[in-house]
Amino acid sequence: MGTENPSGKLPITFPAEEGQLPLTYNHHPTGRGNDYYDLSGEPLYPFGFGLSYTTFEISDLILNKTKYSENETITAKVLVKNTGLKAGSEVVQLYVKDVLASVSRPVIELKGFKKVYLNPGESKQVTLEIPVKELKFLDEKMEWIVEKGTYRIMVGNSSKNLSLKRNIEVE
């Protein structure tokens, strides 16, 4: 084990086979499964993945509210605990999914992240804030809008490890 504990996260998705390319975490839905005849559609390493000499647990997702207007800010709080034997840093990642959009939208989008350093056994509450205006996208008229409706907030440590989920409404 090294004297330093790495905490970097991948800025891209690494495919298991070149036949999976292009492979991105924020692809648009295809209406079919992502598996191949002889290969899983899962990446070798997903976007946001990273290794460490210690382990972390992310739990207790709390949102400041569940209904928002366009001029408000979504505040998400989670508890991060170093469950391993070595000090290290974890990058808490917040993703958003537009549950039912008027146009095709990515299956998930990274909207915020925060790095936290923890000693063994230590816990900290991490706060991530995302203005509702960050949910905007181009509609069918090519105009930027924040669409009313349901959005799913997901928190974890990579695009494929998002165990904490809550829905919000934008009014």
PyMOL commands that place a pseudoatom at each C-alpha (Angstrom):
pseudoatom trace, name=CA, resn=MET, resi=1, chain=A, elem=C, hetatm=0, pos=[0.000, 0.000, 0.000]
pseudoatom trace, name=CA, resn=GLY, resi=2, chain=A, elem=C, hetatm=0, pos=[1.318, 3.427, -0.949]
pseudoatom trace, name=CA, resn=THR, resi=3, chain=A, elem=C, hetatm=0, pos=[1.940, 6.376, 1.323]
pseudoatom trace, name=CA, resn=GLU, resi=4, chain=A, elem=C, hetatm=0, pos=[-0.673, 8.411, -0.550]
pseudoatom trace, name=CA, resn=ASN, resi=5, chain=A, elem=C, hetatm=0, pos=[-4.253, 7.377, -1.148]
pseudoatom trace, name=CA, resn=PRO, resi=6, chain=A, elem=C, hetatm=0, pos=[-5.491, 8.102, -4.693]
pseudoatom trace, name=CA, resn=SER, resi=7, chain=A, elem=C, hetatm=0, pos=[-8.881, 9.756, -5.003]
pseudoatom trace, name=CA, resn=GLY, resi=8, chain=A, elem=C, hetatm=0, pos=[-9.234, 10.682, -8.655]
pseudoatom trace, name=CA, resn=LYS, resi=9, chain=A, elem=C, hetatm=0, pos=[-12.339, 9.780, -10.651]
pseudoatom trace, name=CA, resn=LEU, resi=10, chain=A, elem=C, hetatm=0, pos=[-12.606, 8.876, -14.328]
pseudoatom trace, name=CA, resn=PRO, resi=11, chain=A, elem=C, hetatm=0, pos=[-13.777, 11.721, -16.613]
pseudoatom trace, name=CA, resn=ILE, resi=12, chain=A, elem=C, hetatm=0, pos=[-14.883, 9.199, -19.283]
pseudoatom trace, name=CA, resn=THR, resi=13, chain=A, elem=C, hetatm=0, pos=[-16.449, 5.748, -19.536]
pseudoatom trace, name=CA, resn=PHE, resi=14, chain=A, elem=C, hetatm=0, pos=[-14.088, 2.864, -20.381]
pseudoatom trace, name=CA, resn=PRO, resi=15, chain=A, elem=C, hetatm=0, pos=[-15.738, 0.142, -22.499]
pseudoatom trace, name=CA, resn=ALA, resi=16, chain=A, elem=C, hetatm=0, pos=[-15.028, -3.550, -21.917]
pseudoatom trace, name=CA, resn=GLU, resi=17, chain=A, elem=C, hetatm=0, pos=[-14.748, -4.122, -25.697]
pseudoatom trace, name=CA, resn=GLU, resi=18, chain=A, elem=C, hetatm=0, pos=[-14.277, -1.759, -28.637]
pseudoatom trace, name=CA, resn=GLY, resi=19, chain=A, elem=C, hetatm=0, pos=[-17.587, -3.000, -30.093]
pseudoatom trace, name=CA, resn=GLN, resi=20, chain=A, elem=C, hetatm=0, pos=[-19.369, -1.024, -27.353]
pseudoatom trace, name=CA, resn=LEU, resi=21, chain=A, elem=C, hetatm=0, pos=[-18.120, 2.320, -28.661]
pseudoatom trace, name=CA, resn=PRO, resi=22, chain=A, elem=C, hetatm=0, pos=[-19.324, 4.991, -28.421]
pseudoatom trace, name=CA, resn=LEU, resi=23, chain=A, elem=C, hetatm=0, pos=[-20.124, 4.442, -24.740]
pseudoatom trace, name=CA, resn=THR, resi=24, chain=A, elem=C, hetatm=0, pos=[-21.075, 7.386, -22.546]
pseudoatom trace, name=CA, resn=TYR, resi=25, chain=A, elem=C, hetatm=0, pos=[-22.777, 7.675, -19.174]
pseudoatom trace, name=CA, resn=ASN, resi=26, chain=A, elem=C, hetatm=0, pos=[-25.182, 10.389, -20.354]
pseudoatom trace, name=CA, resn=HIS, resi=27, chain=A, elem=C, hetatm=0, pos=[-26.477, 8.776, -23.533]
pseudoatom trace, name=CA, resn=HIS, resi=28, chain=A, elem=C, hetatm=0, pos=[-30.020, 9.257, -24.745]
pseudoatom trace, name=CA, resn=PRO, resi=29, chain=A, elem=C, hetatm=0, pos=[-32.465, 6.378, -24.219]
pseudoatom trace, name=CA, resn=THR, resi=30, chain=A, elem=C, hetatm=0, pos=[-32.588, 3.980, -27.154]
pseudoatom trace, name=CA, resn=GLY, resi=31, chain=A, elem=C, hetatm=0, pos=[-35.797, 2.119, -26.372]
pseudoatom trace, name=CA, resn=ARG, resi=32, chain=A, elem=C, hetatm=0, pos=[-33.911, -1.168, -26.301]
pseudoatom trace, name=CA, resn=GLY, resi=33, chain=A, elem=C, hetatm=0, pos=[-31.540, -2.893, -23.912]
pseudoatom trace, name=CA, resn=ASN, resi=34, chain=A, elem=C, hetatm=0, pos=[-27.866, -2.061, -23.979]
pseudoatom trace, name=CA, resn=ASP, resi=35, chain=A, elem=C, hetatm=0, pos=[-26.661, -5.676, -24.063]
pseudoatom trace, name=CA, resn=TYR, resi=36, chain=A, elem=C, hetatm=0, pos=[-25.104, -7.346, -27.081]
pseudoatom trace, name=CA, resn=TYR, resi=37, chain=A, elem=C, hetatm=0, pos=[-25.478, -10.929, -28.306]
pseudoatom trace, name=CA, resn=ASP, resi=38, chain=A, elem=C, hetatm=0, pos=[-22.216, -12.003, -26.667]
pseudoatom trace, name=CA, resn=LEU, resi=39, chain=A, elem=C, hetatm=0, pos=[-21.396, -9.044, -24.419]
pseudoatom trace, name=CA, resn=SER, resi=40, chain=A, elem=C, hetatm=0, pos=[-22.953, -7.043, -21.622]
pseudoatom trace, name=CA, resn=GLY, resi=41, chain=A, elem=C, hetatm=0, pos=[-23.650, -3.403, -22.352]
pseudoatom trace, name=CA, resn=GLU, resi=42, chain=A, elem=C, hetatm=0, pos=[-21.992, -2.490, -19.056]
pseudoatom trace, name=CA, resn=PRO, resi=43, chain=A, elem=C, hetatm=0, pos=[-18.677, -0.619, -19.207]
pseudoatom trace, name=CA, resn=LEU, resi=44, chain=A, elem=C, hetatm=0, pos=[-15.410, -1.946, -17.814]
pseudoatom trace, name=CA, resn=TYR, resi=45, chain=A, elem=C, hetatm=0, pos=[-15.164, 1.256, -15.738]
pseudoatom trace, name=CA, resn=PRO, resi=46, chain=A, elem=C, hetatm=0, pos=[-18.052, 3.746, -15.583]
pseudoatom trace, name=CA, resn=PHE, resi=47, chain=A, elem=C, hetatm=0, pos=[-17.840, 7.543, -15.675]
pseudoatom trace, name=CA, resn=GLY, resi=48, chain=A, elem=C, hetatm=0, pos=[-16.904, 8.834, -12.216]
pseudoatom trace, name=CA, resn=PHE, resi=49, chain=A, elem=C, hetatm=0, pos=[-15.287, 5.547, -11.107]
pseudoatom trace, name=CA, resn=GLY, resi=50, chain=A, elem=C, hetatm=0, pos=[-12.176, 5.596, -8.937]
pseudoatom trace, name=CA, resn=LEU, resi=51, chain=A, elem=C, hetatm=0, pos=[-10.101, 3.375, -6.681]
pseudoatom trace, name=CA, resn=SER, resi=52, chain=A, elem=C, hetatm=0, pos=[-8.892, 3.921, -3.141]
pseudoatom trace, name=CA, resn=TYR, resi=53, chain=A, elem=C, hetatm=0, pos=[-6.996, 2.081, -0.415]
pseudoatom trace, name=CA, resn=THR, resi=54, chain=A, elem=C, hetatm=0, pos=[-9.981, 2.593, 1.855]
pseudoatom trace, name=CA, resn=THR, resi=55, chain=A, elem=C, hetatm=0, pos=[-13.749, 2.267, 1.614]
pseudoatom trace, name=CA, resn=PHE, resi=56, chain=A, elem=C, hetatm=0, pos=[-16.562, 4.763, 2.013]
pseudoatom trace, name=CA, resn=GLU, resi=57, chain=A, elem=C, hetatm=0, pos=[-20.270, 4.631, 2.700]
pseudoatom trace, name=CA, resn=ILE, resi=58, chain=A, elem=C, hetatm=0, pos=[-22.637, 7.323, 1.452]
pseudoatom trace, name=CA, resn=SER, resi=59, chain=A, elem=C, hetatm=0, pos=[-26.037, 7.389, 3.166]
pseudoatom trace, name=CA, resn=ASP, resi=60, chain=A, elem=C, hetatm=0, pos=[-28.949, 9.458, 4.493]
pseudoatom trace, name=CA, resn=LEU, resi=61, chain=A, elem=C, hetatm=0, pos=[-29.929, 11.605, 1.493]
pseudoatom trace, name=CA, resn=ILE, resi=62, chain=A, elem=C, hetatm=0, pos=[-31.901, 14.621, 2.690]
pseudoatom trace, name=CA, resn=LEU, resi=63, chain=A, elem=C, hetatm=0, pos=[-33.359, 17.267, 0.352]
pseudoatom trace, name=CA, resn=ASN, resi=64, chain=A, elem=C, hetatm=0, pos=[-34.317, 20.730, 1.592]
pseudoatom trace, name=CA, resn=LYS, resi=65, chain=A, elem=C, hetatm=0, pos=[-37.767, 20.235, -0.027]
pseudoatom trace, name=CA, resn=THR, resi=66, chain=A, elem=C, hetatm=0, pos=[-39.521, 18.273, -2.763]
pseudoatom trace, name=CA, resn=LYS, resi=67, chain=A, elem=C, hetatm=0, pos=[-41.219, 21.041, -4.796]
pseudoatom trace, name=CA, resn=TYR, resi=68, chain=A, elem=C, hetatm=0, pos=[-39.239, 23.802, -6.461]
pseudoatom trace, name=CA, resn=SER, resi=69, chain=A, elem=C, hetatm=0, pos=[-39.733, 26.807, -8.697]
pseudoatom trace, name=CA, resn=GLU, resi=70, chain=A, elem=C, hetatm=0, pos=[-37.242, 27.845, -11.370]
pseudoatom trace, name=CA, resn=ASN, resi=71, chain=A, elem=C, hetatm=0, pos=[-35.567, 30.472, -9.167]
pseudoatom trace, name=CA, resn=GLU, resi=72, chain=A, elem=C, hetatm=0, pos=[-34.850, 28.157, -6.228]
pseudoatom trace, name=CA, resn=THR, resi=73, chain=A, elem=C, hetatm=0, pos=[-31.902, 25.927, -5.346]
pseudoatom trace, name=CA, resn=ILE, resi=74, chain=A, elem=C, hetatm=0, pos=[-31.948, 22.199, -4.682]
pseudoatom trace, name=CA, resn=THR, resi=75, chain=A, elem=C, hetatm=0, pos=[-29.947, 21.403, -1.546]
pseudoatom trace, name=CA, resn=ALA, resi=76, chain=A, elem=C, hetatm=0, pos=[-29.004, 17.769, -1.039]
pseudoatom trace, name=CA, resn=LYS, resi=77, chain=A, elem=C, hetatm=0, pos=[-27.214, 16.555, 2.083]
pseudoatom trace, name=CA, resn=VAL, resi=78, chain=A, elem=C, hetatm=0, pos=[-25.638, 13.115, 2.521]
pseudoatom trace, name=CA, resn=LEU, resi=79, chain=A, elem=C, hetatm=0, pos=[-23.586, 11.471, 5.237]
pseudoatom trace, name=CA, resn=VAL, resi=80, chain=A, elem=C, hetatm=0, pos=[-20.199, 10.141, 4.104]
pseudoatom trace, name=CA, resn=LYS, resi=81, chain=A, elem=C, hetatm=0, pos=[-18.299, 7.724, 6.331]
pseudoatom trace, name=CA, resn=ASN, resi=82, chain=A, elem=C, hetatm=0, pos=[-14.809, 6.292, 5.902]
pseudoatom trace, name=CA, resn=THR, resi=83, chain=A, elem=C, hetatm=0, pos=[-15.434, 2.614, 6.679]
pseudoatom trace, name=CA, resn=GLY, resi=84, chain=A, elem=C, hetatm=0, pos=[-11.863, 1.526, 5.929]
pseudoatom trace, name=CA, resn=LEU, resi=85, chain=A, elem=C, hetatm=0, pos=[-8.562, 1.532, 7.800]
pseudoatom trace, name=CA, resn=LYS, resi=86, chain=A, elem=C, hetatm=0, pos=[-6.782, 4.342, 5.917]
pseudoatom trace, name=CA, resn=ALA, resi=87, chain=A, elem=C, hetatm=0, pos=[-7.462, 8.063, 5.583]
pseudoatom trace, name=CA, resn=GLY, resi=88, chain=A, elem=C, hetatm=0, pos=[-8.650, 9.161, 2.161]
pseudoatom trace, name=CA, resn=SER, resi=89, chain=A, elem=C, hetatm=0, pos=[-10.895, 11.313, 0.009]
pseudoatom trace, name=CA, resn=GLU, resi=90, chain=A, elem=C, hetatm=0, pos=[-14.191, 10.428, -1.638]
pseudoatom trace, name=CA, resn=VAL, resi=91, chain=A, elem=C, hetatm=0, pos=[-15.917, 12.354, -4.413]
pseudoatom trace, name=CA, resn=VAL, resi=92, chain=A, elem=C, hetatm=0, pos=[-19.660, 12.521, -3.794]
pseudoatom trace, name=CA, resn=GLN, resi=93, chain=A, elem=C, hetatm=0, pos=[-21.492, 12.860, -7.128]
pseudoatom trace, name=CA, resn=LEU, resi=94, chain=A, elem=C, hetatm=0, pos=[-25.024, 14.144, -7.744]
pseudoatom trace, name=CA, resn=TYR, resi=95, chain=A, elem=C, hetatm=0, pos=[-26.848, 13.175, -10.932]
pseudoatom trace, name=CA, resn=VAL, resi=96, chain=A, elem=C, hetatm=0, pos=[-30.256, 14.218, -12.261]
pseudoatom trace, name=CA, resn=LYS, resi=97, chain=A, elem=C, hetatm=0, pos=[-32.725, 12.420, -14.533]
pseudoatom trace, name=CA, resn=ASP, resi=98, chain=A, elem=C, hetatm=0, pos=[-35.695, 14.138, -16.167]
pseudoatom trace, name=CA, resn=VAL, resi=99, chain=A, elem=C, hetatm=0, pos=[-38.336, 11.446, -15.601]
pseudoatom trace, name=CA, resn=LEU, resi=100, chain=A, elem=C, hetatm=0, pos=[-40.713, 12.461, -18.432]
pseudoatom trace, name=CA, resn=ALA, resi=101, chain=A, elem=C, hetatm=0, pos=[-39.428, 15.176, -20.766]
pseudoatom trace, name=CA, resn=SER, resi=102, chain=A, elem=C, hetatm=0, pos=[-41.053, 16.675, -23.859]
pseudoatom trace, name=CA, resn=VAL, resi=103, chain=A, elem=C, hetatm=0, pos=[-37.919, 15.869, -25.912]
pseudoatom trace, name=CA, resn=SER, resi=104, chain=A, elem=C, hetatm=0, pos=[-35.308, 13.124, -25.687]
pseudoatom trace, name=CA, resn=ARG, resi=105, chain=A, elem=C, hetatm=0, pos=[-33.031, 13.773, -22.695]
pseudoatom trace, name=CA, resn=PRO, resi=106, chain=A, elem=C, hetatm=0, pos=[-29.931, 11.960, -21.390]
pseudoatom trace, name=CA, resn=VAL, resi=107, chain=A, elem=C, hetatm=0, pos=[-30.664, 9.047, -19.061]
pseudoatom trace, name=CA, resn=ILE, resi=108, chain=A, elem=C, hetatm=0, pos=[-28.671, 10.842, -16.316]
pseudoatom trace, name=CA, resn=GLU, resi=109, chain=A, elem=C, hetatm=0, pos=[-26.568, 14.007, -16.084]
pseudoatom trace, name=CA, resn=LEU, resi=110, chain=A, elem=C, hetatm=0, pos=[-23.868, 14.922, -13.574]
pseudoatom trace, name=CA, resn=LYS, resi=111, chain=A, elem=C, hetatm=0, pos=[-24.950, 18.203, -11.956]
pseudoatom trace, name=CA, resn=GLY, resi=112, chain=A, elem=C, hetatm=0, pos=[-22.684, 18.475, -8.920]
pseudoatom trace, name=CA, resn=PHE, resi=113, chain=A, elem=C, hetatm=0, pos=[-19.877, 16.873, -6.968]
pseudoatom trace, name=CA, resn=LYS, resi=114, chain=A, elem=C, hetatm=0, pos=[-17.825, 17.503, -3.860]
pseudoatom trace, name=CA, resn=LYS, resi=115, chain=A, elem=C, hetatm=0, pos=[-14.620, 15.939, -2.567]
pseudoatom trace, name=CA, resn=VAL, resi=116, chain=A, elem=C, hetatm=0, pos=[-14.412, 15.144, 1.153]
pseudoatom trace, name=CA, resn=TYR, resi=117, chain=A, elem=C, hetatm=0, pos=[-11.358, 13.978, 3.130]
pseudoatom trace, name=CA, resn=LEU, resi=118, chain=A, elem=C, hetatm=0, pos=[-11.995, 11.571, 6.010]
pseudoatom trace, name=CA, resn=ASN, resi=119, chain=A, elem=C, hetatm=0, pos=[-9.860, 9.757, 8.566]
pseudoatom trace, name=CA, resn=PRO, resi=120, chain=A, elem=C, hetatm=0, pos=[-10.679, 6.102, 9.320]
pseudoatom trace, name=CA, resn=GLY, resi=121, chain=A, elem=C, hetatm=0, pos=[-14.067, 5.851, 11.038]
pseudoatom trace, name=CA, resn=GLU, resi=122, chain=A, elem=C, hetatm=0, pos=[-14.797, 9.564, 10.528]
pseudoatom trace, name=CA, resn=SER, resi=123, chain=A, elem=C, hetatm=0, pos=[-18.146, 10.794, 9.141]
pseudoatom trace, name=CA, resn=LYS, resi=124, chain=A, elem=C, hetatm=0, pos=[-19.095, 14.144, 7.622]
pseudoatom trace, name=CA, resn=GLN, resi=125, chain=A, elem=C, hetatm=0, pos=[-22.269, 15.584, 6.216]
pseudoatom trace, name=CA, resn=VAL, resi=126, chain=A, elem=C, hetatm=0, pos=[-21.711, 16.811, 2.653]
pseudoatom trace, name=CA, resn=THR, resi=127, chain=A, elem=C, hetatm=0, pos=[-23.967, 19.458, 1.085]
pseudoatom trace, name=CA, resn=LEU, resi=128, chain=A, elem=C, hetatm=0, pos=[-24.463, 19.760, -2.673]
pseudoatom trace, name=CA, resn=GLU, resi=129, chain=A, elem=C, hetatm=0, pos=[-26.406, 22.712, -4.089]
pseudoatom trace, name=CA, resn=ILE, resi=130, chain=A, elem=C, hetatm=0, pos=[-27.804, 22.880, -7.601]
pseudoatom trace, name=CA, resn=PRO, resi=131, chain=A, elem=C, hetatm=0, pos=[-29.827, 25.844, -8.846]
pseudoatom trace, name=CA, resn=VAL, resi=132, chain=A, elem=C, hetatm=0, pos=[-33.026, 24.626, -10.521]
pseudoatom trace, name=CA, resn=LYS, resi=133, chain=A, elem=C, hetatm=0, pos=[-31.958, 26.732, -13.530]
pseudoatom trace, name=CA, resn=GLU, resi=134, chain=A, elem=C, hetatm=0, pos=[-29.200, 24.104, -14.090]
pseudoatom trace, name=CA, resn=LEU, resi=135, chain=A, elem=C, hetatm=0, pos=[-31.957, 21.718, -15.232]
pseudoatom trace, name=CA, resn=LYS, resi=136, chain=A, elem=C, hetatm=0, pos=[-32.561, 23.750, -18.394]
pseudoatom trace, name=CA, resn=PHE, resi=137, chain=A, elem=C, hetatm=0, pos=[-32.323, 22.243, -21.865]
pseudoatom trace, name=CA, resn=LEU, resi=138, chain=A, elem=C, hetatm=0, pos=[-33.190, 23.095, -25.466]
pseudoatom trace, name=CA, resn=ASP, resi=139, chain=A, elem=C, hetatm=0, pos=[-36.818, 22.290, -26.303]
pseudoatom trace, name=CA, resn=GLU, resi=140, chain=A, elem=C, hetatm=0, pos=[-38.255, 21.418, -29.727]
pseudoatom trace, name=CA, resn=LYS, resi=141, chain=A, elem=C, hetatm=0, pos=[-38.232, 25.133, -30.667]
pseudoatom trace, name=CA, resn=MET, resi=142, chain=A, elem=C, hetatm=0, pos=[-34.520, 25.339, -29.736]
pseudoatom trace, name=CA, resn=GLU, resi=143, chain=A, elem=C, hetatm=0, pos=[-35.293, 27.572, -26.755]
pseudoatom trace, name=CA, resn=TRP, resi=144, chain=A, elem=C, hetatm=0, pos=[-33.751, 27.106, -23.315]
pseudoatom trace, name=CA, resn=ILE, resi=145, chain=A, elem=C, hetatm=0, pos=[-36.373, 26.003, -20.790]
pseudoatom trace, name=CA, resn=VAL, resi=146, chain=A, elem=C, hetatm=0, pos=[-36.671, 24.484, -17.336]
pseudoatom trace, name=CA, resn=GLU, resi=147, chain=A, elem=C, hetatm=0, pos=[-39.534, 22.096, -17.888]
pseudoatom trace, name=CA, resn=LYS, resi=148, chain=A, elem=C, hetatm=0, pos=[-42.117, 21.536, -15.201]
pseudoatom trace, name=CA, resn=GLY, resi=149, chain=A, elem=C, hetatm=0, pos=[-42.370, 17.958, -14.003]
pseudoatom trace, name=CA, resn=THR, resi=150, chain=A, elem=C, hetatm=0, pos=[-40.640, 15.215, -12.062]
pseudoatom trace, name=CA, resn=TYR, resi=151, chain=A, elem=C, hetatm=0, pos=[-36.867, 14.910, -11.773]
pseudoatom trace, name=CA, resn=ARG, resi=152, chain=A, elem=C, hetatm=0, pos=[-34.939, 12.174, -10.001]
pseudoatom trace, name=CA, resn=ILE, resi=153, chain=A, elem=C, hetatm=0, pos=[-32.019, 13.228, -7.799]
pseudoatom trace, name=CA, resn=MET, resi=154, chain=A, elem=C, hetatm=0, pos=[-29.384, 10.481, -7.441]
pseudoatom trace, name=CA, resn=VAL, resi=155, chain=A, elem=C, hetatm=0, pos=[-26.268, 10.519, -5.274]
pseudoatom trace, name=CA, resn=GLY, resi=156, chain=A, elem=C, hetatm=0, pos=[-23.352, 8.083, -5.164]
pseudoatom trace, name=CA, resn=ASN, resi=157, chain=A, elem=C, hetatm=0, pos=[-19.679, 7.699, -6.035]
pseudoatom trace, name=CA, resn=SER, resi=158, chain=A, elem=C, hetatm=0, pos=[-19.914, 6.957, -9.790]
pseudoatom trace, name=CA, resn=SER, resi=159, chain=A, elem=C, hetatm=0, pos=[-22.471, 7.035, -12.606]
pseudoatom trace, name=CA, resn=LYS, resi=160, chain=A, elem=C, hetatm=0, pos=[-23.216, 3.341, -11.985]
pseudoatom trace, name=CA, resn=ASN, resi=161, chain=A, elem=C, hetatm=0, pos=[-23.264, 3.423, -8.171]
pseudoatom trace, name=CA, resn=LEU, resi=162, chain=A, elem=C, hetatm=0, pos=[-26.169, 5.702, -7.290]
pseudoatom trace, name=CA, resn=SER, resi=163, chain=A, elem=C, hetatm=0, pos=[-27.939, 4.023, -4.393]
pseudoatom trace, name=CA, resn=LEU, resi=164, chain=A, elem=C, hetatm=0, pos=[-29.520, 7.203, -2.970]
pseudoatom trace, name=CA, resn=LYS, resi=165, chain=A, elem=C, hetatm=0, pos=[-32.522, 8.456, -4.976]
pseudoatom trace, name=CA, resn=ARG, resi=166, chain=A, elem=C, hetatm=0, pos=[-35.346, 10.937, -4.412]
pseudoatom trace, name=CA, resn=ASN, resi=167, chain=A, elem=C, hetatm=0, pos=[-37.855, 12.527, -6.763]
pseudoatom trace, name=CA, resn=ILE, resi=168, chain=A, elem=C, hetatm=0, pos=[-38.572, 16.254, -6.850]
pseudoatom trace, name=CA, resn=GLU, resi=169, chain=A, elem=C, hetatm=0, pos=[-41.164, 18.336, -8.676]
pseudoatom trace, name=CA, resn=VAL, resi=170, chain=A, elem=C, hetatm=0, pos=[-40.455, 21.532, -10.598]
pseudoatom trace, name=CA, resn=GLU, resi=171, chain=A, elem=C, hetatm=0, pos=[-43.547, 23.750, -10.724]
for i in range(1, 171): cmd.bond("trace and resi %d" % i, "trace and resi %d" % (i + 1))
show_as sticks, trace
zoom trace
